[in-house]
Amino acid sequence: MDCFYIITNKLKDKDYEITNRIEQYILASGKKCFLSEKDSEGHILPGTVPKEVQCGLVLGGDGTLIRAIRDLGERSLPLLGINLGTLGYLTDVDLKDFESALDYLFSQTPAVEERMMLEGSFRNSRKDLAVNDIVLAREGKVRIVSFNIYVNGVLLNTYHADGVIISTPTGSTGYNLSAGGPIVEPTAKMIVITPICSHALNTSSVVLSADDLIEVEVCEGRYGRQEQVSLCFDGAEQTTLVTGEKVCIRRSAQTAKLIKLSKESFMKTMRKKMKGN
């Protein structure tokens, strides 16, 4: 690879000291490098990624990497995460190892993992994508909300809960895991539905095919009360749905492309990252 694009989390590299070190190392090796252009909210400006870029270097944690995937959209660059965060399931390289990682990219073709993503559509024309999960959760007062879950047009279940998580395998170690859902090997092709604090005994997660169409409908509350729930994509983009509204969720045609340099298996990484947590 000869041309790189650096995406920095400013909160983790406030003075760009790390960014500048990496940029200078790339340039000193005779390669090209661009720094991401962002708006006031920290999102990459659309259309500003040079066509010649072959690889994105994401400096931050998993959240920074997920935001980069979402911001890049159909540009869909292969991305290498350099961990400036804590756990770092998605970020593949520790900061201390960035030189050896770059040396490898300069001379070798790396393995690239493709991770499935979800597409959620609501109110007819509005759509968004998720790398980790799409979550519907109650707003306002602390009370149970009911959700009808349809799979391929057939009612699967009605959950009475604080919310519902629709997760990819990549997202299974996130909110899904905290809510008691299963851990799924991240390159698998499946969708996990997990209720949040379900008001029922033995309410388990459901694992579906990646080809299934899922609809989540907000049900009417007690005494005909209109409910309001928050619809959130990857903990970022958020909107409010009310009783009777649905979000339709399917596998996205777009995938997240993650450069993998580590030879460790997912299971070994999980044991190491989860130790003590």
C-alpha positions as CSV (number, residue, x, y, z in Angstrom):
1,M,0.0,0.0,0.0
2,D,1.3,3.5,-0.9
3,C,-1.4,5.9,0.1
4,F,-3.0,6.3,3.6
5,Y,-5.8,8.3,5.2
6,I,-5.5,9.1,8.9
7,I,-8.7,9.4,10.9
8,T,-8.0,10.8,14.4
9,N,-10.2,10.9,17.6
10,K,-9.3,14.4,18.8
11,L,-10.3,13.6,22.3
12,K,-7.7,10.9,22.5
13,D,-5.0,12.8,20.6
14,K,-5.8,16.4,21.4
15,D,-2.6,18.0,20.2
16,Y,-2.2,15.6,17.2
17,E,1.2,14.4,18.6
18,I,0.4,10.7,17.8
19,T,-1.1,11.6,14.4
20,N,1.9,13.7,13.4
21,R,4.3,10.9,14.4
22,I,2.4,8.4,12.3
23,E,2.1,10.8,9.4
24,Q,5.9,11.6,9.5
25,Y,6.7,7.9,9.6
26,I,4.6,7.3,6.5
27,L,6.1,10.2,4.6
28,A,9.7,9.3,5.6
29,S,9.0,5.8,4.1
30,G,8.3,7.4,0.7
31,K,4.5,6.9,0.9
32,K,1.6,9.3,0.7
33,C,-0.6,10.4,3.5
34,F,-3.7,12.5,4.0
35,L,-5.4,13.7,7.2
36,S,-9.2,13.5,7.5
37,E,-11.3,16.6,7.1
38,K,-14.1,16.9,9.7
39,D,-17.0,19.1,10.5
40,S,-17.7,20.7,13.8
41,E,-19.3,17.5,15.2
42,G,-16.3,15.4,14.3
43,H,-17.7,13.7,11.2
44,I,-15.7,13.2,8.1
45,L,-16.8,15.6,5.4
46,P,-18.4,13.8,2.5
47,G,-16.5,13.7,-0.7
48,T,-13.2,14.7,0.9
49,V,-11.4,11.4,0.8
50,P,-8.9,11.4,-2.1
51,K,-9.6,8.6,-4.7
52,E,-6.0,7.4,-4.5
53,V,-6.3,6.4,-0.8
54,Q,-5.9,2.7,-0.3
55,C,-6.2,2.3,3.4
56,G,-7.6,4.2,6.4
57,L,-5.7,4.4,9.7
58,V,-8.2,5.0,12.6
59,L,-6.6,6.4,15.8
60,G,-8.9,5.9,18.7
61,G,-11.0,3.1,20.1
62,D,-13.8,0.9,18.8
63,G,-16.3,3.8,18.8
64,T,-13.9,5.9,16.6
65,L,-13.6,3.0,14.2
66,I,-17.4,2.5,14.0
67,R,-17.9,6.2,13.3
68,A,-15.3,6.1,10.6
69,I,-17.1,3.2,8.9
70,R,-20.4,5.0,9.0
71,D,-18.9,8.3,7.8
72,L,-17.1,6.8,4.9
73,G,-20.3,5.1,3.7
74,E,-20.1,3.6,0.2
75,R,-16.4,4.7,0.0
76,S,-15.9,1.6,2.1
77,L,-12.1,1.7,2.6
78,P,-10.3,-1.1,4.3
79,L,-9.5,0.3,7.8
80,L,-6.8,-0.5,10.4
81,G,-7.6,0.5,13.9
82,I,-4.7,1.7,16.1
83,N,-5.9,1.5,19.6
84,L,-5.8,4.6,21.8
85,G,-8.8,3.4,23.8
86,T,-9.5,0.7,26.4
87,L,-10.8,-2.7,25.3
88,G,-10.4,-2.3,21.6
89,Y,-12.2,-5.4,20.1
90,L,-12.1,-3.9,16.6
91,T,-8.9,-2.0,16.8
92,D,-6.2,-4.5,15.7
93,V,-2.9,-2.7,16.6
94,D,-1.6,-1.3,19.8
95,L,0.1,2.1,19.5
96,K,3.5,0.8,20.5
97,D,3.3,-1.5,17.4
98,F,2.3,1.0,14.8
99,E,5.7,1.1,13.0
100,S,5.9,-2.7,12.5
101,A,2.2,-2.6,11.4
102,L,2.9,0.1,8.8
103,D,6.1,-1.6,7.6
104,Y,3.9,-4.7,6.9
105,L,1.3,-2.6,5.0
106,F,4.1,-1.0,2.9
107,S,5.3,-4.3,1.5
108,Q,2.5,-6.9,2.0
109,T,-1.1,-7.4,1.1
110,P,-3.0,-7.7,4.4
111,A,-5.9,-9.9,5.2
112,V,-9.2,-8.0,5.2
113,E,-12.2,-9.2,7.2
114,E,-15.6,-8.2,5.9
115,R,-18.2,-7.7,8.6
116,M,-21.9,-7.7,7.9
117,M,-23.9,-4.5,8.7
118,L,-27.5,-3.8,9.2
119,E,-29.8,-1.4,7.4
120,G,-32.8,0.1,9.2
121,S,-35.6,1.9,7.4
122,F,-38.5,3.8,9.0
123,R,-41.1,6.3,8.0
124,N,-41.1,5.0,4.4
125,S,-37.9,6.7,3.1
126,R,-35.6,7.3,6.1
127,K,-32.7,4.9,6.3
128,D,-29.5,4.4,8.3
129,L,-26.8,1.8,8.8
130,A,-25.3,0.0,11.8
131,V,-22.1,-1.8,12.3
132,N,-22.9,-2.9,15.9
133,D,-26.6,-2.7,16.6
134,I,-30.0,-1.0,16.1
135,V,-31.6,-0.3,19.5
136,L,-35.2,0.7,20.4
137,A,-35.5,1.8,24.0
138,R,-38.1,3.5,26.1
139,E,-38.1,7.3,26.6
140,G,-39.2,9.3,29.5
141,K,-40.7,7.6,32.6
142,V,-39.4,4.3,33.8
143,R,-42.0,1.9,32.6
144,I,-42.3,-1.2,30.4
145,V,-42.9,-0.8,26.7
146,S,-44.3,-3.5,24.4
147,F,-42.7,-4.4,21.0
148,N,-44.1,-6.7,18.4
149,I,-41.3,-8.5,16.5
150,Y,-42.1,-9.8,13.0
151,V,-39.7,-12.0,11.0
152,N,-40.5,-12.3,7.3
153,G,-44.0,-11.0,7.9
154,V,-44.8,-13.5,10.7
155,L,-45.1,-12.5,14.4
156,L,-42.2,-13.9,16.3
157,N,-42.9,-12.6,19.8
158,T,-44.2,-9.6,21.7
159,Y,-41.6,-8.3,24.2
160,H,-42.6,-6.3,27.3
161,A,-39.3,-4.7,28.1
162,D,-37.2,-1.6,28.4
163,G,-36.2,-2.0,24.8
164,V,-34.9,-4.4,22.1
165,I,-31.5,-4.8,20.6
166,I,-31.0,-6.0,17.0
167,S,-27.3,-6.9,16.8
168,T,-24.8,-7.9,14.2
169,P,-22.2,-10.6,15.1
170,T,-19.7,-7.7,15.5
171,G,-22.0,-6.0,17.9
172,S,-22.7,-9.1,20.0
173,T,-19.9,-8.2,22.4
174,G,-21.4,-4.7,23.0
175,Y,-24.8,-3.8,24.3
176,N,-26.1,-7.2,23.4
177,L,-23.7,-8.9,25.7
178,S,-24.5,-6.5,28.6
179,A,-28.2,-7.3,28.1
180,G,-27.5,-11.1,28.4
181,G,-27.3,-11.9,24.8
182,P,-25.0,-14.5,23.2
183,I,-21.5,-13.8,21.9
184,V,-21.3,-14.5,18.2
185,E,-18.1,-15.1,16.1
186,P,-17.7,-11.7,14.4
187,T,-17.4,-12.9,10.8
188,A,-20.6,-15.0,11.0
189,K,-23.7,-14.1,9.0
190,M,-26.6,-13.8,11.4
191,I,-28.7,-11.4,13.3
192,V,-29.4,-11.4,17.1
193,I,-32.5,-10.1,18.8
194,T,-32.1,-9.5,22.5
195,P,-34.7,-7.8,24.8
196,I,-33.5,-5.3,27.4
197,C,-34.7,-6.1,30.9
198,S,-37.7,-8.1,29.7
199,H,-40.7,-8.3,32.0
200,A,-41.0,-12.1,31.7
201,L,-39.3,-15.3,32.8
202,N,-37.0,-17.2,30.4
203,T,-37.1,-14.6,27.7
204,S,-34.0,-15.5,25.7
205,S,-32.3,-13.9,22.7
206,V,-33.2,-15.2,19.2
207,V,-30.6,-15.8,16.5
208,L,-31.8,-15.4,13.0
209,S,-30.5,-15.8,9.5
210,A,-28.7,-12.8,8.0
211,D,-31.3,-13.0,5.1
212,D,-34.3,-12.5,7.4
213,L,-36.4,-9.3,7.3
214,I,-37.1,-8.1,10.8
215,E,-39.8,-5.5,11.7
216,V,-40.1,-4.0,15.2
217,E,-43.4,-2.3,16.0
218,V,-44.0,0.0,18.9
219,C,-47.2,-1.2,20.6
220,E,-49.9,0.8,22.3
221,G,-49.4,1.4,26.1
222,R,-51.8,0.6,28.9
223,Y,-55.2,2.3,28.7
224,G,-54.5,3.3,25.1
225,R,-51.5,5.4,26.0
226,Q,-49.3,6.4,23.1
227,E,-45.7,5.3,23.7
228,Q,-42.5,7.0,22.6
229,V,-39.3,5.1,22.1
230,S,-35.8,6.1,21.0
231,L,-34.5,4.4,17.8
232,C,-30.7,4.5,17.8
233,F,-28.1,3.3,15.3
234,D,-24.7,2.3,16.8
235,G,-25.4,4.6,19.7
236,A,-25.1,7.6,17.4
237,E,-28.0,8.6,15.2
238,Q,-31.2,8.8,17.1
239,T,-34.8,9.5,16.4
240,T,-38.2,9.1,18.2
241,L,-40.8,6.5,17.2
242,V,-44.3,6.4,18.5
243,T,-47.1,3.8,18.9
244,G,-47.8,2.1,15.6
245,E,-44.6,3.0,13.9
246,K,-42.1,0.3,12.8
247,V,-38.5,0.0,11.8
248,C,-37.7,-2.6,9.2
249,I,-34.2,-4.1,9.6
250,R,-32.3,-6.2,7.1
251,R,-28.7,-7.1,6.2
252,S,-27.1,-4.2,4.4
253,A,-25.4,-4.7,1.0
254,Q,-22.6,-2.6,2.5
255,T,-19.9,-4.3,4.6
256,A,-17.3,-3.1,7.1
257,K,-13.8,-3.9,5.9
258,L,-11.3,-4.4,8.7
259,I,-7.6,-5.0,8.1
260,K,-6.4,-7.9,10.3
261,L,-2.7,-8.1,11.2
262,S,-3.0,-10.0,14.4
263,K,-2.8,-13.8,14.2
264,E,-4.8,-14.2,17.5
265,S,-8.1,-16.0,17.2
266,F,-11.3,-14.2,18.2
267,M,-11.6,-16.5,21.2
268,K,-8.2,-15.7,22.5
269,T,-8.7,-12.0,22.0
270,M,-12.0,-12.2,23.8
271,R,-10.5,-14.0,26.8
272,K,-7.7,-11.4,27.0
273,K,-10.0,-8.4,26.6
274,M,-12.7,-9.6,29.0
275,K,-10.3,-10.6,31.8
276,G,-11.1,-8.7,34.9
277,N,-14.2,-7.1,33.4
